[in-house]
Amino acid sequence: MAITADRIIDDALSLPVDARLGLVERLLTSLNLPTQSDVDRLWIEEAELRVSDIDSGKVELVHGEEVFAKIRRKYAR
């Protein structure tokens, strides 16, 4: 198997750049990973949820300086 994979890799590396890019895209697609548009959509949904929680008073905002001071106190040695 390793010899076959090495041969495929060598053959792929000998392809022109545009063909290698197409191959990479097809391989990544075959993994069924989320696409960039899926990731963007999920981040938009998360941002909208967080804004809604802030607007409704469901969460309380904390200044960054306060957060970092608390972390420094907690992990100071």
C-alpha positions as CSV (number, residue, x, y, z in Angstrom):
1,M,0.0,0.0,0.0
2,A,2.8,2.4,0.9
3,I,4.4,1.9,-2.4
4,T,1.2,2.7,-4.2
5,A,0.6,5.8,-2.1
6,D,4.1,7.0,-2.8
7,R,3.7,6.4,-6.5
8,I,0.4,8.4,-6.5
9,I,2.0,11.2,-4.6
10,D,4.9,11.3,-7.0
11,D,2.6,11.3,-10.0
12,A,0.5,14.1,-8.4
13,L,3.5,16.2,-7.7
14,S,4.5,16.0,-11.3
15,L,1.2,17.6,-12.4
16,P,0.9,21.2,-13.4
17,V,-0.1,23.6,-10.5
18,D,-3.7,24.0,-11.7
19,A,-4.2,20.2,-11.9
20,R,-2.7,19.7,-8.4
21,L,-5.0,22.4,-7.1
22,G,-8.0,20.6,-8.6
23,L,-6.8,17.3,-7.1
24,V,-6.5,18.9,-3.7
25,E,-10.0,20.3,-3.9
26,R,-11.4,17.0,-4.9
27,L,-9.6,15.1,-2.1
28,L,-10.8,17.7,0.5
29,T,-14.3,17.5,-0.8
30,S,-14.2,13.7,-0.5
31,L,-13.6,14.1,3.2
32,N,-17.0,15.7,3.7
33,L,-15.5,18.6,5.7
34,P,-17.5,21.7,6.2
35,T,-17.0,24.2,3.3
36,Q,-15.9,27.8,4.0
37,S,-19.4,28.9,3.3
38,D,-20.7,26.5,5.9
39,V,-18.2,27.8,8.4
40,D,-19.1,31.4,7.6
41,R,-22.8,30.7,8.0
42,L,-22.2,29.1,11.4
43,W,-20.1,32.0,12.6
44,I,-22.9,34.4,11.4
45,E,-25.5,32.4,13.3
46,E,-23.3,32.4,16.5
47,A,-22.7,36.2,16.2
48,E,-26.4,36.8,15.8
49,L,-27.2,34.6,18.8
50,R,-24.6,36.5,21.0
51,V,-25.9,39.9,19.9
52,S,-29.5,38.7,20.8
53,D,-28.3,37.5,24.2
54,I,-26.6,40.9,24.8
55,D,-29.7,42.9,23.6
56,S,-32.1,40.8,25.7
57,G,-29.9,41.1,28.9
58,K,-29.5,37.4,29.1
59,V,-25.7,37.8,29.4
60,E,-23.7,40.4,31.2
61,L,-20.7,42.0,29.4
62,V,-17.4,42.1,31.2
63,H,-14.6,44.5,30.3
64,G,-11.5,42.7,28.8
65,E,-9.2,44.3,31.4
66,E,-11.3,42.7,34.1
67,V,-11.2,39.3,32.4
68,F,-7.4,39.3,31.9
69,A,-6.8,40.6,35.5
70,K,-8.8,37.6,36.8
71,I,-6.9,35.2,34.6
72,R,-3.6,36.7,35.8
73,R,-4.6,36.3,39.4
74,K,-5.8,32.8,38.9
75,Y,-2.7,31.6,37.2
76,A,0.0,33.7,38.9
77,R,2.7,31.6,40.6
